[in-house]
C-alpha cells in the first residue's frame, strides 16, 4: 500500500487542513488518518473531546480511541477514511 505522507496546515481551534492534489491514498503525518480520494479535495479535520459525547456510548461499548470531526469539500471524492487504532496495554 503506497500512501503519500501529508503534513496538514494547522488552523485555529485545533483544526487541521490538507489539500490533496489528485486521486490517491494519503496519510496525515500528525494524526495517522488515512484518506483515499478519487480527485483533488480539501479536507478539514480536528480531534474532539469525548466529554461531550461519552454519554451517547451505551454499555457494553466503551470509549476506546480518538474522536475526529472530518469535513470534505467534495464528499463524493472521499471514498474512505482509515482511523488510527488505539490499544490499552494496561489492566
C-alpha distances in whole Angstrom, upper triangle without the diagonal:
4,6,10,12,15,19,21,25,27,29,32,32,29,27,24,23,20,21,17,18,17,14,11,9,10,11,15,16,19,18,15,14,11,13,11,14,16,18,20,21,22,21,24,23,25,25,28,31,31,35,36,34,34,37,35,33,35,36,34,31,31,29,26,24,24,25,23,25,23,24,23,25,24,23,22,19,17,16,14,14,13,16,16,17,21,23,26,28,31,34
4,7,10,13,16,19,22,25,27,31,31,28,26,22,21,18,18,15,15,14,12,9,7,8,10,13,14,18,18,14,14,11,12,11,13,15,16,17,19,20,20,22,22,24,25,28,31,32,36,36,34,35,38,36,35,37,38,37,33,33,31,28,25,24,25,23,25,22,23,22,24,23,22,22,19,17,16,15,15,14,17,17,19,22,24,28,29,33,36
4,6,9,13,15,18,21,24,27,27,24,22,19,17,14,15,12,13,13,11,8,5,5,6,10,11,14,14,11,11,8,9,9,12,14,15,15,16,17,16,19,19,21,22,25,28,29,32,33,31,32,36,34,32,35,36,35,32,31,28,25,23,21,22,20,21,19,20,19,21,20,20,20,17,15,15,13,13,12,14,14,17,20,23,26,28,31,34
4,6,10,12,16,19,22,25,26,23,21,17,16,12,12,10,11,11,11,8,6,5,6,9,10,13,14,12,12,9,10,10,12,14,14,14,15,15,15,17,18,20,21,25,28,29,33,33,32,33,37,35,34,37,38,37,34,33,30,27,24,22,23,21,22,19,20,18,20,20,20,20,17,15,16,15,14,14,16,16,19,22,25,28,30,33,36
4,7,10,13,16,19,22,23,20,18,15,14,11,12,11,12,13,14,11,9,6,5,6,6,10,11,9,10,9,10,12,14,17,17,15,15,15,14,16,16,18,19,23,26,27,31,31,30,31,35,34,33,36,37,36,33,31,28,25,22,20,21,19,20,18,19,18,20,21,21,22,19,17,18,16,14,14,15,14,18,20,23,26,28,31,34
4,6,10,12,15,19,20,17,15,11,10,7,9,8,11,13,14,12,10,7,6,5,6,9,10,10,10,10,10,13,13,16,16,14,13,12,12,13,13,15,17,21,24,26,29,29,29,30,34,33,32,35,37,36,33,31,28,26,22,20,20,17,18,16,17,16,18,19,19,21,17,16,18,16,14,15,15,15,19,21,24,27,29,32,35
4,7,9,13,16,17,14,13,9,9,7,10,11,13,16,17,15,14,10,8,6,5,7,9,10,11,12,13,15,16,19,18,16,15,13,12,12,13,14,16,19,22,25,28,28,28,30,33,32,32,35,37,36,33,31,27,25,22,19,19,17,17,16,17,17,18,20,21,23,20,18,20,19,16,16,16,16,19,21,24,27,29,31,34
4,6,9,13,14,11,9,6,5,5,8,10,13,16,17,16,15,11,10,7,8,8,9,11,11,12,12,16,16,19,18,15,13,11,9,9,10,11,13,17,20,23,25,25,26,28,31,30,30,34,35,35,32,30,26,25,21,18,18,15,15,13,14,14,16,18,19,21,19,17,19,18,16,16,16,16,20,21,25,27,30,32,35
4,6,10,12,10,9,6,5,6,9,12,15,18,20,19,18,15,14,11,11,10,12,15,14,16,16,19,19,21,20,16,14,11,11,9,11,12,14,17,21,24,26,26,26,29,32,31,31,35,37,38,34,32,28,27,23,20,19,16,16,14,15,15,16,19,20,23,20,19,22,21,19,20,19,19,23,24,28,30,32,34,37
4,7,9,7,6,5,7,9,12,15,18,21,23,22,21,17,16,12,12,10,12,15,15,17,17,21,21,24,22,19,17,13,12,10,10,10,12,15,18,21,23,23,24,26,29,29,30,33,35,36,32,30,26,25,22,18,18,15,14,14,15,16,17,20,21,24,22,21,24,22,19,20,19,19,22,23,27,28,31,32,35
4,7,6,5,6,7,11,13,17,19,22,24,24,23,19,18,15,16,14,15,18,17,19,19,22,22,25,23,20,17,13,12,9,10,9,12,14,17,21,22,22,23,26,28,28,29,33,35,36,32,30,27,26,23,19,18,15,14,14,14,15,16,20,21,24,23,21,24,23,21,22,21,21,24,25,29,30,33,34,37
4,6,6,8,11,14,17,20,23,26,28,27,26,23,21,18,19,16,17,20,19,22,22,25,25,28,26,23,20,17,15,12,11,10,12,14,16,20,21,20,22,24,27,27,28,32,35,36,32,30,26,26,23,19,18,16,14,15,15,17,18,22,23,26,25,24,27,26,23,24,22,23,26,26,29,30,33,34,37
4,6,9,12,16,19,22,25,27,29,28,26,23,22,18,19,16,16,19,19,22,22,25,25,28,27,25,21,18,15,12,11,8,10,10,12,16,17,16,18,21,23,24,25,29,31,32,29,27,23,23,20,17,15,13,12,14,15,17,19,22,23,26,26,23,26,25,22,23,21,21,24,24,27,28,31,31,34
4,7,10,14,17,20,23,26,27,26,24,20,18,15,15,12,12,16,15,19,19,23,23,27,26,23,20,17,14,11,9,6,7,9,11,15,16,16,18,20,23,23,24,28,30,31,27,25,21,21,18,14,13,11,11,12,14,17,19,22,22,25,24,22,24,23,19,20,18,18,21,20,24,25,28,28,31
4,7,10,14,16,20,22,23,23,21,18,16,13,14,12,11,15,14,16,16,20,20,23,22,20,16,13,10,7,6,5,8,10,13,16,18,17,18,21,24,23,24,28,30,31,28,25,22,22,18,14,13,10,9,10,11,13,15,18,18,22,21,18,21,20,17,18,16,17,20,21,24,26,29,30,33
4,7,10,13,16,19,20,19,18,14,13,10,11,9,10,13,11,14,14,17,17,21,19,17,14,11,8,6,5,6,9,12,16,18,21,20,21,23,26,26,26,30,32,32,29,27,23,22,19,15,14,11,10,10,10,12,14,17,17,20,19,16,19,18,15,16,15,16,19,21,24,26,29,31,33
4,7,10,13,16,17,17,16,13,13,10,12,11,12,14,12,13,12,15,15,18,16,13,10,7,6,4,6,9,12,15,19,21,24,23,23,26,29,28,28,32,34,35,31,29,26,25,21,18,16,13,12,10,9,10,11,14,15,18,16,14,18,17,15,17,16,18,21,23,26,29,32,33,36
4,6,9,12,14,14,13,10,10,8,11,11,12,13,11,12,10,13,12,15,13,10,8,6,5,7,9,12,15,18,21,24,27,26,26,28,31,30,30,34,36,36,32,31,27,26,22,19,18,15,14,11,11,10,11,13,14,17,14,13,16,15,14,16,16,17,21,23,27,29,32,34,37
4,6,9,12,12,13,10,12,11,14,15,16,16,14,13,11,13,11,13,11,7,6,4,6,9,12,15,18,21,25,27,30,29,29,31,34,32,33,36,38,38,35,34,30,29,26,23,21,18,17,13,12,10,10,12,14,15,13,12,15,16,15,17,18,20,24,26,30,33,35,38,41
4,6,8,9,9,8,10,11,14,15,16,15,13,12,9,10,8,10,8,5,5,6,8,11,13,17,20,23,26,28,31,30,30,32,35,33,33,36,38,38,34,34,31,29,26,23,22,19,18,14,13,11,11,12,13,14,11,10,13,14,14,16,18,19,23,26,29,32,35,37,40
4,7,9,11,10,13,14,16,19,19,19,17,15,12,12,10,10,7,5,7,9,11,14,17,20,23,26,30,32,35,34,34,36,39,37,37,40,42,42,38,37,34,33,29,27,26,22,21,18,17,14,13,13,15,15,12,13,15,16,17,19,21,23,26,29,33,36,38,41,44
4,6,9,10,14,15,18,21,21,19,17,15,12,10,8,7,5,4,8,11,13,16,19,22,25,28,31,33,36,35,34,36,39,37,37,40,42,41,38,37,35,33,30,27,27,23,22,19,17,14,14,13,14,14,10,11,13,15,16,18,21,23,26,29,33,36,38,41,44
4,7,9,13,16,18,21,20,19,16,13,10,8,5,4,4,6,9,12,13,17,19,23,25,28,31,32,36,35,33,35,38,35,35,38,40,39,36,35,33,31,28,26,26,23,22,18,17,14,15,13,14,12,9,10,10,12,14,16,19,21,24,28,31,35,37,40,43
4,7,10,13,16,19,18,16,14,10,8,6,6,7,8,9,11,13,14,17,18,22,23,26,30,31,34,34,32,34,37,34,34,36,38,37,34,33,31,29,26,24,24,21,21,18,18,15,16,15,15,14,10,10,10,11,12,13,17,18,22,25,28,32,34,37,39
4,7,10,13,16,15,12,11,7,6,4,7,9,11,11,12,14,13,16,17,19,21,24,27,28,32,31,30,31,34,32,31,34,35,34,31,30,28,25,23,21,21,19,19,16,17,15,17,16,15,15,12,10,10,9,10,10,13,15,18,21,24,28,30,33,36
4,7,9,12,12,10,8,6,5,6,8,11,12,12,12,12,11,14,14,17,18,21,25,26,29,29,28,30,33,31,30,33,34,34,30,29,26,24,21,19,19,17,17,14,15,14,16,16,16,16,13,11,12,11,10,10,12,13,17,20,23,26,28,31,34
4,6,9,8,6,6,4,6,9,11,15,15,15,14,14,12,14,13,15,16,19,22,23,27,27,26,27,31,29,28,31,32,32,28,27,24,21,18,16,17,15,16,14,16,15,18,18,18,19,16,13,14,12,10,9,10,10,14,17,20,23,25,28,31
4,5,6,5,5,6,8,12,13,17,17,16,14,13,11,12,11,12,13,17,20,21,25,25,24,26,29,28,27,30,32,31,28,26,23,21,17,15,15,13,14,13,15,15,17,18,18,20,17,15,16,14,11,11,10,10,14,16,20,22,25,27,30
4,6,6,8,10,12,15,17,20,20,19,18,16,14,14,13,14,14,18,21,23,26,27,26,27,31,30,29,32,33,33,29,27,24,21,18,16,17,15,17,16,18,18,21,22,22,24,21,18,20,17,14,13,13,12,15,17,19,22,24,26,30
4,6,8,11,13,17,19,22,22,21,19,17,14,13,12,11,11,15,17,19,22,23,23,24,28,27,27,30,31,31,27,25,21,19,16,13,15,13,15,15,17,18,21,23,22,25,22,19,21,18,15,14,12,11,14,15,18,20,22,24,28
4,5,9,11,15,18,21,22,20,18,16,13,12,10,9,9,13,15,17,20,21,20,21,25,24,23,26,28,27,24,21,18,16,12,10,11,10,12,12,15,17,20,21,20,23,21,17,19,16,12,11,9,8,11,12,15,18,20,22,26
4,6,10,13,16,20,21,20,18,17,14,14,12,12,12,15,18,19,22,23,22,23,26,25,24,27,28,27,24,22,19,16,13,11,13,12,14,13,16,17,20,21,20,22,20,16,17,14,10,8,7,6,9,11,14,17,20,22,25
4,7,10,13,17,18,17,15,14,11,12,10,11,11,14,17,18,22,22,21,22,25,23,22,26,27,26,23,21,18,16,13,11,11,9,12,10,13,14,17,18,16,18,16,13,13,10,7,6,5,6,10,12,16,19,22,24,27
4,7,10,14,15,15,14,14,11,13,12,14,15,18,20,21,25,25,23,25,28,26,25,28,29,28,25,24,21,19,16,14,15,12,14,12,14,13,17,16,15,16,14,11,11,8,6,5,7,8,12,15,18,22,24,27,30
4,6,10,11,12,10,11,9,11,11,14,16,18,22,23,26,26,24,26,29,26,26,29,30,30,26,26,23,21,18,16,16,13,14,10,12,11,13,13,12,13,10,7,8,6,5,7,9,12,15,18,21,25,27,30,33
4,7,9,11,10,12,11,14,15,18,19,22,25,26,29,29,27,28,31,29,28,31,32,31,28,28,26,24,21,20,19,16,16,13,14,12,14,13,11,11,8,6,6,5,6,8,12,14,17,21,24,27,30,33,35
4,6,7,8,10,10,14,15,19,21,23,27,28,31,30,28,30,33,30,30,33,35,34,31,31,28,27,24,22,21,18,17,14,13,10,12,10,9,9,5,5,6,7,9,12,15,18,21,24,27,31,33,36,39
4,7,9,12,13,17,19,22,24,27,30,31,34,33,31,34,36,33,33,36,37,37,34,34,32,30,28,26,25,22,21,17,16,12,13,10,10,8,5,7,7,10,12,15,18,21,24,28,31,34,37,40,42
4,6,10,12,16,18,22,25,27,31,32,35,34,33,35,37,35,35,38,40,39,36,36,33,32,29,27,26,22,21,17,15,12,11,9,11,9,6,8,10,13,15,17,20,23,26,30,33,36,39,42,44
4,7,10,14,16,20,23,26,29,31,34,33,32,34,37,35,35,38,40,40,36,36,33,32,29,26,25,21,20,16,14,11,10,9,11,11,8,9,12,14,15,18,20,23,26,29,33,36,39,41,44
4,6,10,13,17,20,22,26,28,31,29,28,31,34,31,32,35,37,37,34,33,30,29,26,24,22,18,16,13,10,7,6,6,9,10,7,8,11,13,13,17,18,21,25,27,31,34,37,39,42
4,7,10,14,17,20,23,25,28,27,26,29,32,30,30,34,36,37,33,32,29,28,25,22,20,16,14,11,8,6,6,8,10,12,10,10,14,14,14,17,18,20,24,26,30,33,36,38,41
4,7,10,14,16,20,22,25,23,23,25,28,26,27,30,33,33,29,28,25,24,21,18,16,12,10,7,6,5,7,9,9,12,11,9,12,12,11,14,14,17,20,23,26,29,32,34,37
4,7,11,13,17,19,22,20,20,23,26,24,25,29,31,32,28,27,23,23,20,16,14,10,8,6,5,6,8,11,12,15,14,12,15,15,13,15,15,17,20,22,26,28,31,33,35
4,7,9,13,16,18,17,17,20,23,21,22,25,28,28,25,23,20,19,16,12,10,7,5,4,6,9,12,14,13,17,16,13,16,14,12,13,12,14,17,19,22,24,28,29,32
4,6,10,13,15,15,15,17,20,20,20,24,26,27,23,21,18,17,14,10,9,6,5,7,9,12,15,18,17,20,19,17,19,17,14,15,13,14,16,17,21,22,26,27,29
4,7,9,12,12,13,14,18,17,18,21,23,24,20,18,14,14,11,7,6,5,6,9,12,15,18,21,19,23,22,19,21,18,15,15,12,12,14,14,18,19,22,23,26
4,6,9,9,9,11,14,14,15,19,21,22,19,16,13,13,11,8,5,6,7,10,13,17,20,22,20,24,24,21,22,20,17,17,14,14,16,15,19,19,23,23,25
4,5,6,8,9,12,13,13,17,19,20,17,14,11,12,11,8,7,9,10,14,17,20,23,26,24,27,27,24,26,23,20,19,16,16,17,15,18,18,22,22,23
4,5,5,5,9,10,10,13,15,17,14,11,8,10,9,8,7,10,12,15,18,22,25,27,25,28,28,25,26,23,20,19,16,16,16,14,17,17,20,20,21
4,6,6,8,10,11,14,16,18,15,13,10,13,13,12,11,13,14,18,21,25,28,30,28,31,31,28,29,26,23,23,20,20,20,18,20,19,22,21,22
4,6,8,9,11,14,17,19,16,14,12,15,14,13,11,13,13,17,19,23,25,27,25,29,30,27,28,26,23,23,20,21,21,20,22,22,25,25,26
4,6,6,7,11,14,16,13,12,10,13,13,12,9,12,12,16,18,22,25,26,24,27,28,25,26,23,21,21,18,19,19,18,20,20,24,24,24
4,5,5,9,11,13,10,8,7,11,12,12,10,14,15,18,21,25,28,29,27,29,30,27,28,25,22,22,19,19,18,17,18,18,21,21,21
4,5,7,10,13,11,10,10,14,15,15,14,17,18,21,23,27,30,31,28,31,32,29,30,27,25,25,22,23,22,20,21,21,24,23,23
4,6,10,12,10,10,10,13,15,15,13,15,16,19,21,25,28,28,26,28,30,27,27,24,22,22,20,21,21,20,21,21,25,25,24
4,7,9,6,6,7,10,12,14,12,15,17,20,22,26,29,29,26,29,30,27,26,24,21,21,18,19,18,17,18,18,22,21,21
4,6,6,7,10,13,15,17,16,19,20,23,26,29,32,32,29,31,33,29,29,26,24,24,21,22,20,19,20,20,23,22,21
3,5,7,10,13,16,18,18,21,23,26,29,32,35,35,32,34,35,32,31,28,26,25,22,23,20,19,19,18,21,20,19
4,7,10,12,15,18,18,22,24,26,29,32,35,35,32,34,35,31,30,27,25,24,22,22,19,18,17,17,19,19,18
4,7,9,12,15,15,18,20,22,26,28,32,32,29,30,31,28,27,24,22,20,18,18,16,15,15,15,18,18,17
4,6,9,12,13,16,19,22,25,28,31,32,29,31,32,28,27,24,22,20,17,17,14,13,13,12,15,15,15
4,6,9,9,13,16,19,22,25,29,30,27,29,30,26,26,22,19,18,15,14,12,11,12,11,15,15,16
4,7,9,13,16,18,22,25,28,29,26,29,29,25,24,21,18,16,12,11,9,7,8,8,12,13,14
4,7,10,13,15,19,22,26,26,24,26,26,22,22,19,15,13,9,8,7,5,8,9,13,14,16
4,6,10,12,16,19,23,24,22,24,24,20,21,17,14,12,9,8,9,8,11,13,16,17,20
4,7,10,13,17,20,21,19,22,22,19,19,16,13,13,9,10,11,11,15,16,20,21,23
4,6,10,13,16,18,16,19,19,15,17,14,11,11,9,10,13,13,17,19,22,24,26
4,7,10,14,15,14,17,17,14,16,14,12,13,11,14,16,17,21,23,26,27,29
4,7,10,12,10,14,14,11,13,11,9,12,11,14,17,18,22,24,28,30,32
4,7,9,8,12,12,10,13,12,11,14,14,17,20,22,26,28,32,33,35
4,5,6,9,8,7,11,11,11,15,16,19,22,24,28,31,34,36,38
4,6,9,9,9,13,14,15,18,19,22,26,28,32,34,38,40,42
4,6,6,7,10,13,14,18,19,23,26,28,32,35,38,40,43
4,5,5,8,10,12,15,17,21,23,26,30,33,36,38,40
4,6,7,10,13,16,19,22,25,28,31,34,38,40,42
4,6,9,11,15,18,21,24,27,31,34,37,39,41
4,6,8,11,14,17,20,23,27,30,33,35,38
4,7,10,13,17,19,23,26,29,32,35,37
4,7,10,13,16,19,22,25,28,31,33
4,6,10,12,16,19,22,25,28,30
4,7,9,13,16,19,22,25,27
4,6,9,13,16,19,22,24
4,7,10,13,16,19,21
4,7,10,13,16,18
4,7,10,12,15
4,6,9,12
4,6,8
4,7
4
